[in-house]
């Protein structure tokens, strides 16, 4: 039986990749295909390699969050945000108190 597909190491040109991508745009997987993909992903993430990939992803995300937000609490933006949030909560509580008071008075 002959090998099918492109030769080993063959790389498509950017134009070919774009053409293939555009031809697939707007197409949907059937439910059967979605189920197969879901099943294979679940199976993969139960394997040791899948677990390691998941942990690596969590670690990278955790590092990203630390890098991105570590010094945010020190900034004036954050302090301003906290002040605005505090004022909003205060106004909401006042409005709720007034509303409940009016309800009791109308009973």
Secondary structure, 3 states (H helix, E strand, C coil): CCCCCCCCCCCCCHHHHHHHHHHHCCCCCCHHHHHHHHHHHHHHHHCHHHHHHHHHHHHHHHHHHHHHHCCHHHCHHHHHHHHHHHHHHHHHHHHHHHHHHHHHHHC
